[in-house]
């Protein structure tokens, strides 16, 4: 069903006060694609007096939104949170395979920070006793066992820069979508679990401004002490990781499949899966195409 709401350029007054650059569109092919174009053109914030620079790309409607591995990113105008955040960090951090898997976890944890802090300020209460937010490794946000949204994290080279790299954190959340407009039966939206909520424009701005602040704080700590922060992130993830102890079926990008039970989240942000044979196999997020 097509939304009857008029597509409108988002107003992000609070976000503009905390971000280093903010661009908004009523409609665009993809905020992630636009972020990549801005990086290639050098049209992003590189330096910030208050820490790591964060540029924000927001749209009410996407005509060709893409998630991990080119899968479609479904959203509804006037109902969804559809934004990309661009951070500039040292290349040594982004390319270190021992720690760079935590960048995706930071995206998820920052999203939980933003959602929880926004709901607290709104005075919103849940309709159900168990509505805590969880993260389905590596990139989905869950609420009450259903998919509320997702993240897509991608390092992108900066032109003529061998020291730094841009990281695009694209985040989508179902905010005001009723049940009959959700993309799948396994999806949900914020309004189906919490009330009262402010109008969509205010709600998006509140979440986005808090995402900027949380991403900046988390990334600065990670860049300064990556090994220490990786350990702390691992401990934090244990409390919100929806995958722990669950049976999964993973389709890997090499065409193979892995069936088993998730038994650990590891130092490099991979998960360990106990197979039916009793052996354990570690999976990196970059290896997994589809996880169910």
C-alpha positions in Angstrom: 0.0 0.0 0.0 1.4 3.4 -1.0 1.4 6.1 1.7 -1.1 8.9 1.2 1.2 11.3 3.1 3.0 13.9 1.0 6.7 13.3 0.7 8.4 16.1 2.5 12.0 17.2 3.2 12.8 16.3 6.8 13.4 19.1 9.3 16.3 18.3 11.5 16.9 21.4 13.7 18.3 19.6 16.7 20.5 17.4 14.5 22.0 20.4 12.7 23.1 21.8 16.0 25.2 18.7 16.9 26.3 17.4 13.4 29.1 19.0 11.4 27.1 18.8 8.2 23.5 18.0 7.5 21.8 17.5 4.1 18.2 16.6 3.6 16.1 15.4 0.7 12.4 14.9 0.2 13.2 12.0 -2.1 16.4 10.4 -3.3 17.6 7.1 -4.7 19.5 6.2 -1.5 21.0 8.1 1.4 23.8 5.6 1.4 24.5 6.2 -2.3 24.4 9.9 -1.7 26.8 9.6 1.2 29.2 7.8 -1.2 28.8 10.5 -3.8 29.5 13.2 -1.2 32.7 11.4 -0.1 33.9 11.1 -3.7 33.3 14.8 -4.2 35.0 15.8 -1.0 31.7 17.3 0.2 31.7 16.1 3.8 32.9 17.5 7.1 36.5 16.4 7.7 37.5 18.2 10.9 35.5 19.1 14.0 36.4 21.2 16.9 34.5 18.9 19.3 35.8 15.6 18.1 35.2 13.2 15.2 33.3 14.8 12.4 29.8 13.5 11.6 27.9 14.4 8.4 24.3 13.4 8.1 22.3 12.5 4.9 18.5 12.3 5.5 15.5 11.6 3.2 11.8 11.1 3.6 11.6 8.7 0.7 14.1 6.4 -1.1 13.5 5.2 -4.6 16.4 2.7 -4.6 17.4 2.2 -1.0 20.1 -0.5 -0.6 21.2 -2.5 2.5 24.0 -5.0 2.9 25.0 -6.9 -0.3 22.7 -4.8 -2.4 19.5 -6.0 -0.8 16.5 -3.6 -1.0 16.0 -1.2 1.9 12.2 -0.8 2.3 10.8 2.4 3.9 7.6 4.4 3.8 7.5 8.2 3.4 6.2 9.9 6.5 6.6 6.7 8.6 10.3 5.8 8.6 13.7 6.8 9.8 16.0 6.8 6.7 19.4 8.3 7.2 23.1 7.8 6.7 25.9 9.2 9.0 29.4 9.7 7.7 32.3 9.7 10.1 36.0 10.2 9.4 38.3 7.9 11.3 41.9 6.7 11.0 42.5 4.3 8.2 44.5 2.0 10.5 41.4 1.5 12.6 39.0 0.9 9.6 41.4 -1.7 8.0 42.5 -3.7 11.0 40.6 -7.0 10.7 41.2 -7.7 14.4 39.0 -4.8 15.4 37.1 -3.3 12.5 34.1 -5.7 12.9 33.2 -3.6 16.0 32.3 -0.7 13.7 29.0 -2.5 12.8 28.3 -3.2 16.4 28.9 0.5 17.3 26.2 1.4 14.7 23.7 -0.9 16.4 24.6 0.1 19.9 24.4 3.8 19.0 21.0 3.2 17.5 19.8 1.6 20.8 21.2 4.6 22.7 19.3 7.0 20.5 16.0 5.1 20.7 16.1 4.6 24.4 17.1 8.1 25.2 14.4 9.5 22.9 11.7 7.3 24.5 12.9 8.4 27.9 12.6 12.1 27.0 9.1 11.5 25.4 8.0 9.7 28.6 6.9 6.8 26.4 5.9 3.5 27.9 5.8 0.1 26.3 2.6 -1.8 25.7 4.1 -5.1 26.6 6.3 -6.3 29.5 9.2 -7.4 27.4 9.8 -4.6 24.8 13.6 -4.2 25.3 15.7 -3.6 22.3 18.1 -6.2 21.0 20.6 -6.5 18.3 20.5 -9.4 15.9 24.1 -9.8 14.9 25.5 -8.3 12.8 23.1 -5.5 11.7 19.4 -5.8 12.7 17.6 -4.0 15.5 14.9 -6.1 17.2 12.0 -5.2 19.5 9.8 -7.8 21.2 11.4 -10.5 18.9 10.6 -8.6 15.7 12.7 -6.6 13.3 12.4 -2.9 14.0 15.2 -1.7 11.8 18.7 -2.3 10.5 22.1 -0.8 10.0 24.6 -1.0 7.1 28.2 0.0 7.8 30.7 0.6 5.0 34.2 2.1 5.0 34.7 4.3 1.9 38.2 5.7 0.8 38.7 9.4 0.9 40.1 11.0 -2.2 43.8 11.7 -1.9 43.9 10.7 1.7 46.1 7.9 2.9 45.7 8.6 6.6 41.9 8.7 7.1 38.8 6.9 5.8 35.1 7.7 5.8 32.8 5.2 7.4 29.1 5.3 6.3 26.6 4.2 8.9 23.2 3.9 7.2 20.3 3.3 9.6 16.7 2.6 8.9 14.0 2.2 11.6 10.2 1.7 11.3 8.7 4.5 13.4 5.1 5.2 12.6 4.3 2.2 10.3 1.0 0.4 11.0 1.0 -3.4 10.8 -0.5 -3.5 7.2 2.4 -1.4 5.8 5.3 -3.3 7.4 7.6 -5.0 4.8 7.3 -8.5 6.4 5.3 -10.5 9.0 8.5 -10.6 11.1 8.8 -6.7 11.2 7.4 -4.2 13.6 7.4 -0.5 14.2 8.0 1.8 17.2 4.4 3.0 17.4 3.2 -0.6 17.8 5.1 -0.9 21.1 5.5 2.5 22.7 3.3 5.6 23.5 3.1 8.5 23.6 5.3 9.5 20.7 5.7 13.0 19.2 4.9 13.7 15.5 7.2 12.0 13.0 9.3 15.1 12.2 10.1 15.6 15.8 10.7 12.0 16.5 13.1 11.6 13.6 15.0 14.7 14.7 15.3 13.5 18.3 16.6 10.1 17.2 19.0 11.5 14.6 20.6 14.1 17.0 21.1 11.4 19.6 22.6 9.1 17.0 25.2 11.8 16.1 26.2 12.2 19.7 26.4 8.5 20.5 28.3 7.7 17.3 30.8 10.4 18.0 31.3 9.4 21.6 31.6 5.7 20.8 33.9 6.2 17.8 36.2 8.6 19.7 36.7 6.1 22.5 37.2 3.3 20.0 39.8 5.2 18.0 41.7 6.2 21.1 41.8 2.7 22.7 40.6 0.2 20.2 41.6 -3.0 22.0 40.2 -1.8 25.4 37.0 -0.6 23.7 36.6 -3.8 21.8 36.5 -5.7 25.1 34.0 -3.3 26.5 31.8 -3.5 23.4 31.9 -7.2 23.6 30.7 -7.1 27.2 28.0 -4.6 26.3 26.8 -6.7 23.3 26.4 -9.8 25.5 23.4 -8.1 27.2 21.6 -7.1 24.0 22.7 -9.8 21.5 19.5 -11.5 20.3 21.5 -14.3 18.7 23.1 -15.8 21.8 21.9 -19.4 22.3 19.7 -19.4 19.3 19.8 -21.9 16.4 20.7 -20.2 13.1 21.0 -20.9 9.5 23.6 -18.7 7.8 24.1 -18.5 4.0 27.6 -17.4 3.4 28.7 -15.2 0.5 30.8 -18.1 -0.9 27.6 -20.1 -1.4 28.0 -22.5 1.6 25.6 -22.8 4.5 26.2 -23.1 8.2 23.6 -24.6 10.7 24.1 -24.5 14.4 23.7 -22.7 17.7 25.4 -19.4 18.5 27.6 -20.0 21.6 29.9 -16.9 21.7 30.6 -13.4 20.5 34.4 -13.2 20.0 37.1 -10.5 20.4 37.0 -9.7 16.7 33.2 -9.3 16.7 32.7 -12.6 15.0 30.3 -15.2 16.4 31.0 -18.9 17.2 28.5 -21.4 16.0 28.3 -24.9 17.4 27.6 -27.3 14.5 25.6 -30.5 14.7 28.9 -32.4 14.6 29.9 -30.7 17.8 32.6 -28.7 16.1 32.6 -24.9 16.4 32.8 -22.5 13.4 33.5 -18.8 13.7 31.7 -16.4 11.3 32.7 -12.9 10.5 29.9 -10.4 9.5 31.7 -9.9 6.1 31.3 -13.6 5.4 27.5 -13.8 6.0 25.0 -13.0 3.3 21.7 -14.0 5.0 21.2 -15.1 8.6 18.0 -16.6 9.8 
